């Protein structure tokens, strides 16, 4: 029988093997990029294109697109997906009550009492406070547990094996820029190598000696076709302030599921991800608004189930609903109450515990 020390050693070895395997898709992408660099810069620009303006222009543009592509790619990979604040974790006393609860309803009540002062408005399909039994904390709005990462992720979109990371609140902008610059990179290669593919088709170029260039044309077209649909889909999600998970399963509020519950209008939705500084929109630097925990939501008319006045607004306990003129102010002015105002037809965007 193996000793406990040997079992622990085997477990650690297995974990390292799993972690290594997770990097294979990233290694594959990096290998393709390195080969494309060789095929384009060495084989095409140095050996095929004669010295002149065309060669200089191709080399400069290629390295510019490659720089932003790699910058956004590595930002997506190495940016931490964020952790749930400690305020959401059940203390030892509450955790003991939860473990000793004899029924599911009793467990729900324990979590409910603990979460009554937390900024959460999302619920389970049964209307209960969302709780992660693995991480042992209340889930913030839009947070989900990732079984691959082994942790709860703020505003989780999906786990992407091609970046070996979760696409979430902290790196969603980087991921979209990565898709955009990767698409531009592939289209640039495809357009600039098209003329050589035509020459080969006409028999004006030896396909054996220029195998890398021809293969590069087909590979760039293949990747561009897959990227254009994925990039377009995520632009759609940004415009509607949804994640991939929320597009398949709408978030549930106290009034029920609402796929547009976090939508603030297309431009405001864009600013939530890319920020309010136009100079940083196209740069893979962090500029997203908010903290990944609290989110401004629409004020809904319970009678008409539409936006009040046809605009996105938030509750202000002193002045009523006010428009979002300053994106940063919108995130900082969210107040949290325990019940809805009975004199108003709006539903507060804050946590509301109703017995």
N, C-alpha and C positions, 0 to 999 in steps of 0.2 A: 504493500500500500504506500502510495506517495505521501510524504510528509506535508503538513500545511505550508511550509516554506516552498516546497517544490510546486505545489498547486498555485501558490501566489506568483511564482516565477513564470509558470506556464501561462497564467492569466495575463500577466503583463506582456509576455511575448506575443500572445494572440492579439492584444489591443494594439501593439505596435504594427503588427501585420495588417490589421484592419485600417489603421490610420494611413499606412503606406499605400494600400490599394485605393483609398479615396483620392489620392493625388494622381492616379493614372490618367483620368480625363484631362486634368490641367497639364500634365506632362505631354499628352498627345497634342493639345492645342498649341503649346509652346514649341513643340517639334515641328508642327505644320508651319508656324510663323517663321521659325529659323530656316526651314527649307524654302519657303516663299521668298525670304530675303536673298538667299543664295540664287534662286532661279531668276528673280527680277533684277537685282543689282548686278550680280556677277555675270550670269548667262546672257541676260537681255541688254542691260545698259553698257556693260564693258565689252562684250564680245560681239554683239549684233548691231547696236545702234552706233553709227559713226559719230565722232566727236563733233559737238556743235551745240546749238541752242536746245534742240530736242533732248539730247542726253542730259544736259544740265537741268532742264525743266523737270524731266521725269525723276531724276534723282532727288531734287529738292522737294517736290511735291510728295514723292513716295515716303521720304523720311519724316515729313511733317505729319502725314496721316498715320504713319506707323507709331510716331511718338505719342499722339493723343490716344490712339487705340491701346497701346500697352499701358499708358498711364492710367486710363480708366479701368482697364482689365485688372491690373494689380491692386488698384484701390478697392475694387469689388471683392477681390480675394482676401486681402489682408485687413480690411476694416472690420472691427468687432461688431457682431450683430446686436450688441447691447444686452444689458441684464435688467431684470425686473427689480425695481427699488425694494429695499429691505422693508419698507413700510407695508408692503403687500404680503410679507411672509407671516404666517401664523406663529405667535409666540408659543413657548413650550406649554403654558397653561391651557391656551386655546386648543393646541394640538392634542393635548391629553383628553380634553373634553370631546374633541372630534373622534378620537380613537375609541373612547368609551361609549359613544352614542350607540344606542341599541337599534335604531332604525334610520333609514335614509332621510326621513323627514327631520329627525333630530339633528342629523349631520348638516342638513341644509340650514337649519336654524342657527347652528353654531357659526357657520360661515357667514350667514346673513347678518348676525349681530356684529361680527368682527368687521365686515365690509361696509357698515352703514356710514362711516366717515371717509371712505375711500372714493376717489373719482372714477367710478365704474358705472357704465350704463348698459353695456352689453350683457345679455343673459343667455342661458342655455335654452334649448327648444322647449323645456318645461317651465321656463321662467325663473330658474334658480340662478344664484350668483355663480359665475364660472370659477372653478377651483381646480388647480392642477395637483393631483395626488402624488405625482412623482416629485415635483419641486416643492410641494407643500406651501403654496401661496395662492392668493387670489390672482386671477389673470387680469391684467389691465385690458382696457378696450383694444381690440384688434390683435392682441397677443395670442400666440398659439405655441404649443409644445412641439418641438422638432425632435423626432425620434432618432434622427441621424446625429444631430448635434448634442442631444441629450439634455436640452435645456429649453426653457420658454423664451421665445424670441419676440421682441416688440414689433408690432405691425408686420407680422410675418407674411411675405408674399408666397414664397415657395423655397424649397431647398434645391439649389442648382448644383449638380455634380460637376459641371464644366468650370465652376469657380471654387468648388469644394467649400462652399459657404452658404449660409441662408441669405436669400435676398430679402431684406427687411428695411425697417425705418432708417437705419444708419447708413446703408449702402445702396438704397434703391436708386438714387440719382446716379451714382456711379455705374450701376448695372445698365440703366437706360442709355447713358453715354457710351458705355462699352458696346452695346448693341448698335448704336448709331454710328460710331466711328469704325466698328468692324464692318458694317455695311458699306460705308464710304470707301474703306480700304479695299474691299473686295471689288466694288464697282470700278474703282480707279484701275486696279490691276486688269480687270476684264476688258475695259475700254481701251487701255493702252496696249494690250496684247492681241486685240481682235485683228488688227491689220496683219499680224504675223500668222494667225490662224488662217486668214483668207489667202495669204501667199502660199501656205502649205497646201490648202485645198486646191489651188490653181496649179500646183506642182512647181512653184517658183522657189521653194525652200525645202531643204532636206530635213525630213521629220526625225531622223535618227540623231543627227547632230544637235537638233534643237528640241529634243524630247522634253526637257524641263520647262521650256516656255509653253509648249502646247499643253502639257499637263497642268501647268499653272493656270492657263485660261479656263480649262474645264473645272478645276477645283474652285477657282474664284466664283465662277457662275453657280456652282452647286451650293456653296456657302451663302452667296448673295440671295439666292431664292429662299433658303430657309430663314435667313436673317430678316428679310423684308417683311415676312408675315409675323415673326415674333416681335420685331421692333414696332410694327404698326399696332399689334395687339396691346403692347404695354403703353403706347401713347394713348390708346383708347382708355385703358385703365386709369392713367394719370388724369385724363380729362374728366372722368367720372368719379375720381377719388375712391377707387376700389383696388383691392389686391386680387391676385389670382384666386386665392381661397374664397374671398368674398364674392367673386363673380360666379362661382359654382354653388356657394352656400351663403346666402345673404346674412349679414349680421342681424342678430335678434335684439330688439329693444323691448321695453316694457309694453309698448303698444303693439309689438309683434315684429316680424321680419321686415326689413326695409333695405333694399339693395342700394338706395340712394341716401341712406341715413347720414353719411359723412360727406356728401357732396356739398360744396360751397359755391358752386358756379365754376365754369371751366377755367377761367383765368386764376381764380383763387385756388382751385385745385392744383393748377400748375405751379403756383407760387409755394404751396405747401411742400412740394417736393424739391423745386429748384431754387426757392428763395425769392426775395424781393429785390435783389441786386442784379441787374441785367448783365453786369460785367462778369459775373461768375456762372452764368447759366450754362455756358458751353465748356467750362473748365471742371475737371474732376476734383474739385475741392468742396468740402462740406459747406452747404449753405441752406439746407432744409429748415423749415420753420417748425417750432414746437419741440417737445421733449420725448416724443414717442410713447407717452403714457396718457396724456389728456388730449382730447380732440374736440374742437368746436363742432357743433352739430346744428342742423336746421331746426327752427321752431315750427312745429307742425300744428295746424288747426285740427283739433280732434273732430270737429263737426264736418269739415269739408275734406280733411286729410290732404290738404295742400299747403304750400308755403304761404305764410301770412304776407299779403301784399305782393306776392310773386317774387320775393327776394329771399336770400339766405340771411338769417339773423340769429343772434344768440340772446340768451336771457341775461338781463341785468336787474338785480333785485330792487335797485333804487329807481331806475329810469325806464324799466321795461326793456323791450327788445331794441337793439340798436344795430345799425349797419356796420359792416366790416370795412372801415376806411383804411386802417393800418393793420397789415397782416400780423405784425408782431404783437400789437395791442390785442388783437382778437384772441391770441393764444394766452396772453397774460391776464385777461379779464374774465376768464371762466370762473364763476363762483359755483359752489356746490351746496345743494340744499337736500333736505330729507323728504320733501314732498312737493307735489305740484301746487301752484297757486290756484286756489279754487275760484278766484275772481277773474282769472285770465283764461283764454282759450288756448294758450300755448302749453306745450309740454316742456319742462325744463330739460336741458341737455345734460343735467347732472344725475348723479345716482339718486334714485327715489325708492326707498324701502317702504312698501305698502303691506301692512299686515292683513 
